[in-house]
Amino acid sequence: MRSLIEDIKAGFNKGNNALRKLIIINAVVFIITAILGKFPSSWIKTLLESISLPHRFQDFILQPWSILTYIFLHAGFWHILSNMLWLYFIGEIFRSFVGNKHIYRTFLWGGITGGILFLLVLNLLPHYADMTSSIHLVGASGGVTAIIVAAAVFTPEFEIRPFGLFNIKLKWIAIAFIVYNLLSLGTGDNDGGILAHLGGAIFGYLYVKWMRGQLPLPDFTGIFNFKKRGTKPNRNFKVHINPNRQPQTNSSIETSQKEIDIILDKISKSGYDSLSKKEKELLFKASKEL
């Protein structure tokens, strides 16, 4: 048992990767709650409900912490697996550009925003007024959707190749995901989860706009600000300037590429916020030329 705990701790701290830490936290919580759920005890049921997000305002007031804790609960194996796969593969692209700090903020605030939208819609819209039973929201979907949308807004032309079959740009993944959720809303199958997705999507979009200085939102600098420890994360992706985008000399292309590499190295060492306004503008311009 001690060896298992030590292995988990080693994996948690390896490389100071925000995505790895979030995935490990979600996995550990899932295992613990799955084990507890096997015992038909009233106090265990009460405990699990106290950390999931209830849709009624009167219930939420009694457990306000659930707006955060619900993010790390999942309803089943496939639920957590799908969320963690999306989080890792799309999140790693976003993290390679902006660093760990913005991953934590986007994920956590995306989940919180999704929870807030869930509470508001289910309490204020007449369509849900006749609900007699209490609905409890669980899952990291809001935070994951925030990561997907934020990555797509930050670098919309970035292409991935799912299962090596075809290329698709991040912007089309985000658009398809949002359209699917909008079309599914109101069917009654999973309205709570869909609202969390949409709330996360809204936050992911607004957060990148705030990062670019295009939107006057509250200062997120001191909130969910996880300090870096140990080894700095290696960036697994590079921004390559497209030489066919506009007429350039070979010398100017090489200079631009060197500038981008220097900026990405600076992000790995000191974080996105350490960049100057000029460096941020150059990075955003380069991301559109992927």
C-alpha positions in Angstrom: 0.0 0.0 0.0 2.8 2.3 0.9 4.5 1.6 -2.4 1.3 2.4 -4.3 1.0 5.7 -2.5 4.6 6.5 -3.3 4.1 5.6 -6.9 1.1 8.0 -7.1 3.1 10.8 -5.5 6.0 10.2 -7.9 3.7 10.3 -10.9 1.9 13.4 -9.5 5.2 15.4 -9.2 6.9 14.1 -12.3 7.7 16.9 -14.7 5.4 19.4 -12.9 2.7 18.8 -15.5 -0.7 20.4 -14.6 -2.6 17.9 -16.8 -1.0 14.9 -15.1 -1.8 16.3 -11.7 -5.5 17.0 -12.6 -5.9 13.5 -14.1 -4.4 11.8 -11.1 -6.6 13.8 -8.7 -9.7 12.8 -10.7 -8.6 9.2 -10.9 -7.9 8.9 -7.1 -11.2 10.6 -6.2 -13.0 8.3 -8.7 -11.5 5.1 -7.1 -12.3 6.3 -3.6 -15.9 7.2 -4.4 -16.4 4.0 -6.4 -15.3 2.0 -3.4 -17.5 3.9 -1.0 -20.4 3.6 -3.4 -20.3 -0.2 -2.9 -21.4 0.1 0.7 -25.2 0.7 1.0 -24.9 3.0 4.0 -27.0 6.2 4.4 -24.1 8.3 5.7 -22.0 7.3 2.7 -24.8 8.3 0.4 -25.2 11.6 2.3 -21.4 12.2 2.0 -21.4 11.7 -1.7 -24.4 13.9 -2.2 -22.8 16.6 -0.1 -19.9 17.0 -2.5 -21.9 16.8 -5.7 -23.7 19.9 -7.0 -27.5 20.0 -6.3 -29.7 21.9 -8.6 -31.9 23.5 -6.0 -30.7 26.9 -4.6 -31.8 26.0 -1.1 -29.7 22.8 -1.1 -26.7 24.5 -2.7 -26.7 27.2 0.0 -26.1 24.5 2.6 -23.2 23.0 0.7 -21.5 25.9 -1.3 -18.2 24.0 -1.5 -20.0 21.6 -4.0 -19.5 24.2 -6.8 -15.9 23.1 -6.8 -15.9 19.5 -5.4 -18.5 18.3 -8.0 -15.8 18.8 -10.7 -13.8 15.8 -9.4 -16.7 13.3 -9.2 -17.8 11.0 -12.0 -20.8 8.8 -12.5 -18.9 5.9 -14.0 -15.8 4.6 -15.7 -16.6 5.7 -19.2 -17.6 9.1 -17.9 -14.2 9.8 -16.3 -12.3 8.0 -19.2 -13.8 10.3 -21.9 -13.3 13.4 -19.8 -9.6 12.6 -19.0 -8.8 11.7 -22.7 -10.2 15.0 -23.9 -8.4 16.8 -21.1 -5.0 15.2 -21.9 -4.9 15.4 -25.7 -6.4 18.8 -26.2 -5.1 20.2 -22.9 -1.5 19.3 -23.8 -1.7 21.5 -26.9 -3.0 24.4 -24.9 -0.5 23.8 -22.1 2.4 23.8 -24.6 1.5 27.4 -25.5 0.5 28.9 -22.2 2.0 26.8 -19.4 0.6 25.1 -16.3 -0.9 28.1 -14.6 -3.5 28.8 -17.3 -4.5 25.1 -17.4 -5.4 25.1 -13.7 -7.4 28.3 -14.0 -9.2 27.3 -17.2 -10.1 23.9 -15.9 -11.3 25.0 -12.4 -13.1 28.2 -13.4 -14.6 26.4 -16.4 -16.0 23.8 -14.1 -17.3 26.5 -11.7 -18.9 28.5 -14.6 -20.5 25.3 -15.8 -21.9 24.7 -12.3 -23.3 28.3 -12.1 -25.0 28.0 -15.4 -26.5 24.7 -14.3 -27.9 26.3 -11.1 -29.3 29.4 -12.9 -31.0 27.6 -15.8 -32.6 24.8 -13.7 -33.9 27.3 -11.2 -35.0 30.2 -13.4 -36.3 28.7 -16.6 -40.0 27.7 -16.5 -39.2 24.6 -18.5 -37.6 23.1 -15.4 -40.1 24.5 -12.8 -42.1 21.2 -12.4 -39.0 19.1 -11.4 -39.9 17.3 -8.2 -36.7 15.3 -7.6 -33.4 16.9 -6.9 -30.7 16.6 -9.6 -27.0 16.3 -8.6 -24.4 17.4 -11.1 -21.0 15.6 -11.2 -18.1 15.5 -13.6 -15.2 17.5 -15.0 -17.0 18.1 -18.3 -17.3 21.9 -17.7 -13.6 22.3 -17.1 -12.7 20.0 -20.0 -14.9 21.9 -22.4 -13.3 25.1 -21.2 -9.9 23.7 -22.1 -11.1 22.5 -25.6 -12.7 25.9 -26.4 -9.8 27.9 -25.0 -7.3 25.9 -27.1 -9.4 26.4 -30.2 -9.7 30.1 -29.6 -6.0 30.5 -28.8 -4.8 28.6 -31.9 -7.8 27.8 -34.1 -5.7 26.6 -37.1 -3.8 24.0 -35.1 -4.4 20.6 -36.6 -4.5 17.2 -34.9 -4.7 13.8 -36.5 -7.1 11.5 -34.6 -6.0 7.8 -34.7 -3.8 8.8 -37.7 -6.8 8.9 -40.0 -7.3 12.5 -40.9 -6.4 16.0 -40.1 -8.8 18.3 -38.3 -8.4 21.8 -36.9 -9.1 22.6 -33.3 -11.7 25.2 -34.2 -13.9 22.6 -36.0 -13.6 20.3 -33.0 -14.8 23.1 -30.7 -17.6 24.2 -33.0 -18.9 20.6 -33.5 -18.8 20.0 -29.7 -20.8 23.2 -29.0 -23.3 22.6 -31.8 -23.9 19.0 -30.6 -24.6 20.2 -27.0 -26.9 23.0 -28.2 -28.9 20.5 -30.3 -29.1 18.1 -27.3 -30.3 20.6 -24.8 -33.9 20.2 -23.8 -34.1 16.5 -24.7 -34.0 15.6 -21.0 -31.3 13.0 -21.4 -28.5 15.0 -19.7 -29.5 18.6 -19.5 -27.4 19.2 -16.4 -24.2 18.0 -18.0 -25.0 19.9 -21.2 -25.4 23.1 -19.3 -22.1 22.5 -17.6 -20.5 21.9 -21.0 -21.9 25.2 -22.3 -20.9 27.1 -19.2 -17.3 25.8 -19.6 -17.3 26.7 -23.3 -18.3 30.3 -22.4 -15.6 30.6 -19.9 -12.9 29.1 -22.2 -13.8 31.6 -24.9 -13.8 34.6 -22.5 -10.7 33.6 -20.7 -8.5 33.6 -23.9 -10.0 37.0 -24.8 -9.0 38.2 -21.4 -5.5 36.8 -21.8 -5.2 38.8 -25.1 -6.3 42.0 -23.4 -9.5 42.1 -25.5 -11.9 41.7 -22.6 -12.0 43.5 -19.2 -12.6 40.6 -16.9 -11.6 40.4 -13.2 -7.9 39.8 -12.5 -7.3 36.0 -12.3 -3.7 36.4 -11.4 -3.9 35.4 -7.8 -6.7 32.9 -8.1 -5.9 29.2 -8.5 -2.3 30.3 -8.9 -0.2 27.1 -8.4 3.5 27.9 -8.0 5.9 25.8 -10.0 8.2 23.5 -8.2 11.1 21.4 -9.4 11.7 20.7 -13.1 10.2 23.1 -15.6 7.8 21.4 -18.1 9.2 20.6 -21.5 7.1 21.9 -24.4 6.1 19.1 -26.7 4.8 21.3 -29.5 6.5 24.0 -31.6 5.1 26.8 -33.5 6.4 26.8 -37.1 6.0 29.9 -39.3 4.4 29.1 -42.6 6.8 30.5 -45.3 4.0 30.5 -47.9 1.8 32.8 -45.8 3.5 35.9 -47.3 6.6 36.7 -49.2 9.6 36.4 -47.0 13.3 35.9 -47.4 14.9 32.7 -45.9 16.7 34.9 -43.4 13.6 36.6 -42.1 11.8 33.2 -41.8 14.7 31.8 -39.7 14.7 34.9 -37.5 11.0 34.6 -36.9 11.3 31.0 -36.0 14.1 31.7 -33.5 12.0 34.4 -31.9 9.1 32.0 -31.5 11.4 29.4 -30.0 12.8 31.9 -27.5 9.2 33.0 -26.5 8.1 29.4 -26.0 11.2 28.6 -23.9 10.4 31.7 -21.8 6.9 30.4 -21.2 8.3 27.0 -20.1 10.6 28.7 -17.6 8.5 31.6 -16.3 4.9 31.2 -17.6 2.8 33.0 -20.1 2.4 36.1 -17.9 6.1 36.8 -18.1 5.8 37.7 -21.8 5.9 41.3 -22.9 3.0 42.7 -24.9 5.1 42.5 -28.1 6.0 38.9 -27.4 2.3 38.0 -26.8 1.3 39.6 -30.1 4.1 37.8 -31.9 3.0 34.4 -30.4 -0.7 35.0 -31.3 0.2 36.0 -34.8 2.4 32.9 -35.2 -0.4 30.6 -33.8 -2.7 31.7 -36.6 -0.1 30.7 -39.2 0.2 27.1 -38.0 
